[in-house]
Amino acid sequence: MDSRFIYAESPIWKSGLKQALQGTELLTIQPASKSPTVYEFELPSNSVLLFGPLAGFIVKGNFQFKKKTDADSTYDSIPATTASTVSLQPNWFEHLIKDITIFHGNHAINVHDVPRNADAFINAYLYANMYKDTKKYLFPESQNPGHCVARVASEWSLSANSVWRKYAEKVFGDRTVAFRYIPPFLFPFYQQPNLCVDGRGPSALITPLMQKMTISLHFKDNFGNIFQAPVDDVNQYRFKIQSIELVVEEARLNPAFEKRLLGEKKTIAYQGLSRFGMNENIPASVNSHRVRFQDIPMPEGIFICALPKDAIGGTYKCGAHTANVFSAHNIKSVDIMFNNIALNLKSPKMGDVREHMMEIKQFIDHFENPPFGVLQEPDAIAFDLIKEGGDLSIYPHVYINLTPSGKNTRAIPVGEDGSVINKNGDLDLQLSFSHGGATDNVTYLFYVFLSDVNLLFDMRSRTFVPMYKRSKQSY
């Protein structure tokens, strides 16, 4: 029908008696306890709480320096001019964090099983290439650490007008650096892979039905390992935290709706990302290596990269200025099997990552089915930075998508009827390396992920259960 003969409907906003959410209030929660390396917060237990862009940690601090031989009392603000010789590690704030724990009563809520200290590197890649609308929600302030990343090497130079120098103008100097931090992919803060851009916001936390919820930020002992400085630099640098507060949104509900909600006895599901990961120290120069994920659900995708060898152990310290976040991996191909059955037989296989048609497939997958389900900015997806395993990128990686028709499907092993993916199994990755073999002095990082539902809450028994889990966690 001609649109000029379609008329508007009467507004329904005046039906306030039936409106479930009547309003919200922002609650600022001070730490229940704190030390230089631990900040612990307790969520109120008498309110329904909302998370999303108006929730998170408000962090305030200052970048400081002193001569290595001087007393701590001599620390002073880092001069703005220092940015021409000293830079921050990309995604610097998350590199200060050892762990973030969420406890429901005496039980930890953890849907991920990944190596400690790895996520800060992976997230630097995700933040640098993230869809611009998601970044606006996640990093509203120009000084937010999420903006301390680069897409290509030229952006991370020490030269004037580089991405680094423009960021440094916001954080170096005699100033307090204040920003809102939402921990990525951490319940209840960050549920869907794209926060609230590709659907709805994070689902509400019904704390009156729950046990005491405690959130703790654990920092590393050294607040100076995030600086990239010349070898002959005589200064010592640090980020000095002044305060951390937790802000959440409190829902004011229609009394009738609230009564029904609190009286429910069903199981509710929370959307979110589930990640299983491991790191392998592969001997240098070997031509092949096998990795096995035991007892996992069939994932949506596989992400492989290499990091400096000491990155996972927590002793990693930045050296001289560099733009590279991942190390060279030199992987030629990855043969994939689930429960000892190959996912494809004919060449080129999905794991032939340096074969031209598979490079095109990876390129398209970064648009349509991106790593970890996190939408990427279209302009940031360049074929030259993906081909040959990303050798020309500061984030060289291998990404293999396992969803032939979107994330509600999976690649079925050859000859199987499909039932094999209905329960957990073993995922084997057989790596072959290009000439020269595995890279020396790195640790290889392997991640698999699912991006639909990651957590269940039983309103009858008042317990949380991960949607996907191993029988025994690795880390």
C-alpha positions as CSV (number, residue, x, y, z in Angstrom):
1,M,0.0,0.0,0.0
2,D,1.1,3.6,-0.7
3,S,2.7,4.8,2.6
4,R,0.7,8.0,2.4
5,F,-2.4,6.0,3.3
6,I,-0.9,4.4,6.4
7,Y,-1.7,6.4,9.5
8,A,0.0,6.6,12.9
9,E,-1.4,4.7,15.9
10,S,-2.3,6.4,19.1
11,P,0.5,6.8,21.6
12,I,0.6,4.3,24.5
13,W,2.9,6.0,26.9
14,K,0.1,7.3,29.0
15,S,-0.6,3.8,30.3
16,G,1.6,4.4,33.3
17,L,-0.2,1.9,35.6
18,K,1.1,-0.9,33.4
19,Q,4.6,0.4,32.9
20,A,7.0,-2.1,34.4
21,L,10.0,0.2,34.9
22,Q,9.0,3.4,36.5
23,G,12.4,5.0,36.7
24,T,16.0,4.4,37.8
25,E,18.5,5.8,40.3
26,L,22.2,5.8,40.1
27,L,23.9,4.3,43.2
28,T,27.5,5.0,43.9
29,I,29.1,2.2,46.0
30,Q,32.3,2.8,48.0
31,P,34.7,-0.1,48.6
32,A,33.7,-2.3,51.5
33,S,37.4,-2.9,52.0
34,K,40.5,-1.8,50.1
35,S,44.3,-2.1,50.0
36,P,46.8,-0.9,47.5
37,T,46.1,-4.0,45.3
38,V,42.5,-5.1,46.3
39,Y,39.2,-3.2,46.1
40,E,36.2,-5.1,47.3
41,F,32.6,-4.0,46.7
42,E,29.3,-5.4,47.9
43,L,26.1,-5.0,45.9
44,P,22.9,-3.9,47.6
45,S,20.7,-6.9,48.3
46,N,17.3,-5.2,48.3
47,S,17.1,-3.8,44.8
48,V,16.8,-4.9,41.2
49,L,20.0,-3.7,39.6
50,L,20.6,-2.7,35.9
51,F,23.9,-2.8,34.1
52,G,25.1,-1.3,30.8
53,P,26.5,2.1,29.9
54,L,25.4,3.7,33.2
55,A,27.2,1.1,35.4
56,G,30.9,0.3,36.0
57,F,33.9,1.4,38.0
58,I,34.9,5.1,38.2
59,V,38.7,5.1,38.4
60,K,40.7,8.2,39.3
61,G,44.5,8.4,39.3
62,N,47.6,10.1,38.2
63,F,50.7,9.1,36.1
64,Q,53.8,9.7,38.1
65,F,57.6,9.4,37.9
66,K,60.7,9.7,40.0
67,K,64.4,8.9,39.6
68,K,65.1,5.3,40.4
69,T,67.5,6.2,43.2
70,D,65.1,8.6,44.9
71,A,62.6,7.9,47.7
72,D,58.9,7.3,46.9
73,S,58.0,10.6,48.5
74,T,59.6,12.3,45.4
75,Y,57.0,11.0,42.9
76,D,55.6,13.8,40.8
77,S,53.3,14.0,37.7
78,I,54.8,12.9,34.5
79,P,55.4,16.0,32.3
80,A,53.4,16.1,29.1
81,T,56.7,16.4,27.1
82,T,57.7,12.9,28.2
83,A,55.3,11.4,25.6
84,S,58.0,12.0,22.9
85,T,60.2,9.3,24.4
86,V,58.0,7.2,26.8
87,S,54.7,5.6,25.9
88,L,52.1,3.4,27.6
89,Q,51.5,-0.3,26.8
90,P,48.3,-0.5,24.7
91,N,45.2,-1.2,26.9
92,W,47.4,-0.2,29.8
93,F,44.8,-0.3,32.6
94,E,43.8,-4.0,32.1
95,H,47.5,-4.9,32.2
96,L,47.5,-3.6,35.8
97,I,44.7,-6.0,36.7
98,K,45.5,-9.5,38.0
99,D,41.9,-10.7,38.3
100,I,38.3,-9.6,38.9
101,T,36.2,-12.0,41.0
102,I,32.5,-12.1,41.4
103,F,31.1,-14.1,44.3
104,H,27.5,-15.2,44.9
105,G,27.6,-16.1,48.6
106,N,30.7,-18.3,48.9
107,H,30.6,-19.4,45.2
108,A,32.6,-17.7,42.4
109,I,30.7,-16.9,39.2
110,N,33.1,-17.7,36.3
111,V,32.0,-18.6,32.9
112,H,35.4,-18.4,31.3
113,D,38.4,-20.8,31.5
114,V,41.4,-18.9,30.1
115,P,45.0,-18.3,31.1
116,R,45.5,-15.4,33.5
117,N,47.1,-12.2,32.0
118,A,46.2,-13.1,28.5
119,D,42.9,-11.2,28.1
120,A,44.6,-7.7,28.3
121,F,46.4,-8.5,25.0
122,I,43.4,-10.0,23.3
123,N,41.2,-7.1,24.4
124,A,43.7,-4.6,23.0
125,Y,43.1,-6.2,19.6
126,L,39.3,-6.1,20.1
127,Y,39.3,-2.5,21.2
128,A,41.5,-1.3,18.4
129,N,39.2,-2.8,15.8
130,M,35.9,-2.5,17.6
131,Y,32.8,-1.1,15.9
132,K,32.7,2.6,16.5
133,D,29.2,2.7,18.1
134,T,30.2,0.0,20.6
135,K,33.3,2.0,21.5
136,K,31.2,5.1,22.1
137,Y,29.2,3.2,24.7
138,L,32.2,1.5,26.2
139,F,34.7,4.3,26.2
140,P,32.9,7.7,26.4
141,E,35.9,9.7,27.7
142,S,38.8,10.5,25.4
143,Q,41.2,9.6,28.2
144,N,39.6,6.1,28.7
145,P,42.3,3.4,28.4
146,G,40.2,1.7,25.7
147,H,41.4,4.5,23.4
148,C,45.0,3.7,24.2
149,V,45.3,1.3,21.3
150,A,46.3,1.4,17.6
151,R,45.1,-0.4,14.5
152,V,48.3,-0.2,12.6
153,A,52.0,0.4,13.5
154,S,52.1,4.0,12.1
155,E,49.4,5.1,14.6
156,W,51.6,4.0,17.6
157,S,54.7,6.1,16.8
158,L,56.3,8.6,19.1
159,S,55.9,11.3,16.5
160,A,53.7,14.3,16.9
161,N,50.0,13.8,15.9
162,S,50.2,10.0,16.2
163,V,47.4,8.2,18.0
164,W,49.7,7.7,21.0
165,R,50.7,11.4,21.2
166,K,47.1,12.5,21.0
167,Y,46.1,10.1,23.8
168,A,49.1,11.2,25.9
169,E,47.8,14.8,25.8
170,K,44.8,13.5,27.8
171,V,46.7,11.6,30.5
172,F,50.2,12.9,31.0
173,G,50.9,16.2,32.8
174,D,49.7,17.5,36.2
175,R,46.2,16.2,36.0
176,T,43.8,13.6,37.5
177,V,42.9,10.9,35.0
178,A,39.2,9.8,35.5
179,F,37.4,7.2,33.5
180,R,34.5,4.7,33.7
181,Y,35.7,1.1,33.3
182,I,33.3,-1.7,32.3
183,P,35.1,-5.1,32.6
184,P,34.7,-6.8,29.2
185,F,32.7,-10.0,29.0
186,L,32.3,-10.1,32.8
187,F,28.9,-10.8,34.3
188,P,26.9,-8.8,35.2
189,F,28.5,-5.7,33.7
190,Y,29.1,-6.9,30.1
191,Q,26.7,-9.6,28.9
192,Q,26.2,-9.6,25.1
193,P,29.4,-9.5,23.0
194,N,28.6,-6.0,21.9
195,L,27.3,-4.6,25.2
196,C,24.0,-3.1,24.0
197,V,24.6,-2.2,20.4
198,D,23.3,-5.2,18.5
199,G,20.1,-5.9,20.5
200,R,19.1,-5.0,24.0
201,G,21.1,-4.1,27.1
202,P,22.4,-6.4,29.8
203,S,19.6,-8.3,31.7
204,A,18.7,-7.1,35.2
205,L,20.2,-8.6,38.4
206,I,17.4,-9.6,40.8
207,T,19.4,-9.3,44.0
208,P,16.5,-9.8,46.4
209,L,16.4,-13.4,45.2
210,M,20.2,-13.8,45.4
211,Q,22.8,-14.3,48.1
212,K,25.3,-11.5,48.9
213,M,27.1,-10.5,45.7
214,T,30.7,-9.4,46.1
215,I,33.0,-8.0,43.4
216,S,36.7,-7.7,43.9
217,L,39.3,-5.9,41.8
218,H,42.8,-7.5,42.3
219,F,45.7,-5.5,40.9
220,K,49.3,-6.6,40.3
221,D,52.0,-5.5,42.7
222,N,53.9,-3.4,40.2
223,F,52.0,-0.4,38.8
224,G,55.0,0.6,36.6
225,N,55.3,-2.4,34.2
226,I,52.9,-0.6,31.7
227,F,55.5,1.9,30.4
228,Q,57.5,1.6,27.2
229,A,60.7,3.5,27.9
230,P,64.3,3.6,26.5
231,V,66.8,1.2,28.1
232,D,68.9,4.1,29.4
233,D,66.0,5.9,31.0
234,V,66.9,6.8,34.6
235,N,63.3,7.3,35.8
236,Q,60.8,5.0,37.4
237,Y,57.2,5.4,36.4
238,R,53.8,4.3,37.8
239,F,50.1,4.9,37.7
240,K,48.9,6.0,41.2
241,I,45.3,5.1,41.9
242,Q,43.5,7.7,43.9
243,S,40.1,6.2,44.2
244,I,37.8,3.5,42.7
245,E,34.0,3.6,43.1
246,L,31.4,1.3,41.7
247,V,28.3,2.8,40.1
248,V,25.1,0.7,39.3
249,E,21.7,1.6,38.2
250,E,18.8,0.8,40.6
251,A,15.5,0.0,39.0
252,R,12.2,1.5,40.4
253,L,9.6,-1.1,39.4
254,N,5.8,-1.1,39.2
255,P,4.8,-2.8,42.5
256,A,2.6,-5.3,40.8
257,F,5.3,-6.2,38.3
258,E,7.9,-6.4,41.0
259,K,5.7,-8.8,43.1
260,R,5.3,-11.1,40.1
261,L,9.0,-11.0,39.2
262,L,10.1,-11.9,42.8
263,G,7.6,-14.7,42.9
264,E,8.9,-16.4,39.8
265,K,10.3,-20.0,40.2
266,K,11.8,-20.5,36.8
267,T,15.3,-20.6,35.4
268,I,16.4,-17.4,33.6
269,A,19.3,-17.3,31.1
270,Y,21.8,-14.5,30.7
271,Q,23.3,-13.7,27.3
272,G,27.1,-13.5,27.1
273,L,30.4,-14.8,25.9
274,S,32.0,-18.1,27.1
275,R,35.7,-18.6,26.4
276,F,38.0,-21.6,26.8
277,G,41.7,-21.0,26.4
278,M,45.1,-22.4,26.9
279,N,48.7,-21.4,26.2
280,E,51.4,-23.7,24.8
281,N,55.2,-23.1,24.8
282,I,56.0,-24.8,21.5
283,P,59.7,-25.6,21.0
284,A,61.2,-23.2,18.5
285,S,61.7,-24.4,14.9
286,V,59.4,-27.5,15.2
287,N,57.3,-28.0,12.0
288,S,54.1,-29.3,13.7
289,H,52.3,-29.4,17.0
290,R,49.0,-30.7,18.3
291,V,46.7,-29.0,20.8
292,R,43.7,-30.6,22.4
293,F,40.7,-28.9,24.1
294,Q,39.2,-31.6,26.2
295,D,35.5,-31.9,27.1
296,I,34.3,-28.6,25.6
297,P,31.1,-27.7,23.6
298,M,31.5,-27.3,19.9
299,P,32.6,-23.6,19.6
300,E,31.7,-20.9,17.2
301,G,35.3,-20.0,16.4
302,I,39.0,-20.5,17.0
303,F,41.4,-17.7,17.7
304,I,45.2,-18.2,17.8
305,C,48.0,-15.8,18.3
306,A,51.5,-15.6,19.9
307,L,52.6,-13.5,22.8
308,P,55.9,-12.7,24.4
309,K,56.9,-15.8,26.4
310,D,56.7,-14.2,29.8
311,A,53.3,-12.5,29.1
312,I,51.2,-15.3,30.8
313,G,53.3,-15.7,33.9
314,G,52.6,-12.2,35.1
315,T,56.2,-11.1,35.1
316,Y,56.0,-9.3,31.7
317,K,57.5,-5.9,31.6
318,C,57.5,-3.5,28.7
319,G,60.8,-2.7,27.1
320,A,61.5,0.0,24.5
321,H,58.6,1.5,22.5
322,T,56.9,-0.8,20.1
323,A,53.6,-1.0,18.3
324,N,53.4,-4.8,18.1
325,V,50.9,-6.3,20.5
326,F,51.0,-9.9,19.2
327,S,54.2,-11.7,18.1
328,A,54.8,-13.5,14.8
329,H,53.2,-17.0,14.8
330,N,54.4,-18.5,11.5
331,I,51.4,-20.9,11.4
332,K,50.8,-22.3,7.9
333,S,47.7,-24.4,8.5
334,V,45.5,-25.8,11.2
335,D,43.7,-29.2,10.7
336,I,40.6,-29.4,12.9
337,M,39.0,-32.5,14.4
338,F,36.1,-33.0,16.8
339,N,36.1,-36.3,18.7
340,N,38.8,-37.5,16.3
341,I,36.7,-36.8,13.1
342,A,37.9,-34.1,10.6
343,L,35.7,-31.1,9.9
344,N,36.6,-31.1,6.3
345,L,38.7,-33.2,3.9
346,K,39.0,-31.5,0.6
347,S,41.6,-28.8,-0.1
348,P,41.6,-25.9,0.6
349,K,40.5,-26.7,4.1
350,M,39.1,-24.1,6.5
351,G,42.4,-24.2,8.4
352,D,44.6,-23.5,5.3
353,V,45.0,-20.0,6.5
354,R,47.6,-18.9,3.9
355,E,45.7,-20.3,0.9
356,H,44.2,-17.4,-1.1
357,M,40.5,-18.4,-1.0
358,M,40.7,-19.2,2.8
359,E,42.3,-15.7,3.2
360,I,39.2,-14.3,1.5
361,K,37.0,-16.4,3.8
362,Q,38.8,-15.0,6.9
363,F,38.4,-11.5,5.5
364,I,34.6,-12.0,5.1
365,D,34.3,-13.7,8.5
366,H,35.8,-10.7,10.2
367,F,32.8,-8.7,8.9
368,E,30.0,-11.3,9.3
369,N,31.1,-13.6,12.1
370,P,34.0,-11.8,13.8
371,P,36.3,-13.1,16.5
372,F,34.5,-13.5,19.9
373,G,31.3,-12.2,18.3
374,V,32.6,-8.6,18.7
375,L,31.6,-6.5,15.8
376,Q,34.5,-4.8,14.1
377,E,34.6,-1.4,12.4
378,P,34.3,-2.1,8.7
379,D,36.9,0.4,7.8
380,A,39.4,-1.4,10.1
381,I,39.0,-4.7,8.3
382,A,41.7,-4.7,5.6
383,F,42.6,-7.7,3.5
384,D,46.3,-6.9,3.6
385,L,46.2,-7.1,7.4
386,I,44.5,-10.5,7.4
387,K,46.2,-12.4,4.6
388,E,49.3,-14.6,5.4
389,G,48.1,-15.0,9.0
390,G,48.2,-11.2,9.5
391,D,52.0,-11.1,9.1
392,L,51.8,-7.4,8.2
393,S,49.6,-6.5,11.2
394,I,50.6,-5.6,14.7
395,Y,48.0,-8.2,15.7
396,P,49.1,-11.3,13.6
397,H,46.6,-14.0,14.3
398,V,44.7,-17.0,12.9
399,Y,40.9,-16.9,13.1
400,I,38.7,-19.8,12.0
401,N,35.0,-19.5,12.0
402,L,33.0,-22.7,12.6
403,T,29.5,-21.5,11.9
404,P,28.4,-22.2,8.3
405,S,25.1,-20.4,8.6
406,G,25.5,-18.0,11.6
407,K,26.1,-18.6,15.3
408,N,23.1,-21.0,15.7
409,T,24.9,-23.5,13.5
410,R,28.2,-25.5,13.7
411,A,30.5,-27.2,11.3
412,I,29.6,-30.9,11.5
413,P,32.4,-33.5,11.3
414,V,32.6,-35.3,8.0
415,G,30.3,-38.4,7.8
416,E,28.4,-37.5,11.1
417,D,24.7,-36.9,11.2
418,G,25.0,-33.8,13.5
419,S,24.3,-35.4,16.9
420,V,28.0,-35.5,17.7
421,I,27.9,-31.7,18.5
422,N,25.0,-32.1,21.0
423,K,27.3,-32.8,23.8
424,N,30.9,-31.9,24.9
425,G,33.8,-33.5,23.1
426,D,37.5,-33.1,22.3
427,L,38.6,-30.5,19.8
428,D,42.0,-31.2,18.3
429,L,44.1,-28.7,16.4
430,Q,47.0,-30.0,14.4
431,L,49.3,-27.0,13.6
432,S,51.8,-26.9,10.7
433,F,54.3,-24.1,10.5
434,S,55.9,-22.4,7.6
435,H,59.6,-22.5,6.8
436,G,61.6,-22.0,9.9
437,G,59.0,-23.6,12.2
438,A,57.5,-22.3,15.4
439,T,58.6,-18.9,16.6
440,D,61.2,-18.7,19.2
441,N,60.7,-17.1,22.6
442,V,56.9,-16.8,22.5
443,T,53.9,-18.6,24.0
444,Y,51.1,-19.6,21.7
445,L,47.6,-18.7,22.8
446,F,44.5,-20.7,21.8
447,Y,41.0,-19.5,22.4
448,V,37.6,-20.9,21.5
449,F,34.3,-19.2,22.2
450,L,30.5,-19.3,22.2
451,S,28.6,-16.0,22.2
452,D,24.9,-16.9,22.9
453,V,24.0,-17.7,26.6
454,N,26.7,-18.1,29.2
455,L,24.9,-18.2,32.6
456,L,21.7,-19.6,34.1
457,F,20.0,-18.5,37.4
458,D,17.6,-20.9,39.0
459,M,15.1,-18.7,40.8
460,R,13.8,-21.6,42.8
461,S,17.1,-22.8,44.3
462,R,18.7,-19.4,43.9
463,T,21.9,-20.7,42.3
464,F,24.0,-19.7,39.3
465,V,25.2,-22.3,36.8
466,P,27.4,-21.7,33.7
467,M,25.7,-22.6,30.5
468,Y,28.8,-24.2,29.1
469,K,31.6,-25.7,31.2
470,R,34.3,-28.3,31.3
471,S,34.2,-31.1,33.9
472,K,37.4,-29.6,35.2
473,Q,38.7,-26.1,34.6
474,S,42.3,-25.6,33.4
475,Y,43.0,-22.3,35.0
